[in-house]
Amino acid sequence: MASNNTTGLNAVNAGIAAADAICGSKLGYRSSGQDHKQAIGLLTQALPEKRTAARDLGRLLEAKTLTSYGASHITEARASELLKYASRLVDEMEAALAS
């Protein structure tokens, strides 16, 4: 269903924005290139004790193309997974900005 792709894409974008905010807060800069591995690496530097955050960002970035441009649709279960990953990153962002 197309709405699942929209949900998934919004989760991806929320996760990217949260990771950027974490890196900006902790490192003073964020990833600005097209290399997704760079963004994951920077998040790992920003939150070395939080391996789940980098893993969640990686999972979101893996879904970016499919949710953005994919001719096929993701399932409701997959959209829910992406929301879970994004939600955890937003929680980490809130903690990083509060400290």
Summary of the structure (lengths in Angstrom):
residues: 99
radius of gyration: 13.1
end to end distance: 39.9
largest distance: 41.9
contacts: 312
relative contact order: 0.23
helix: 80%
strand: 0%
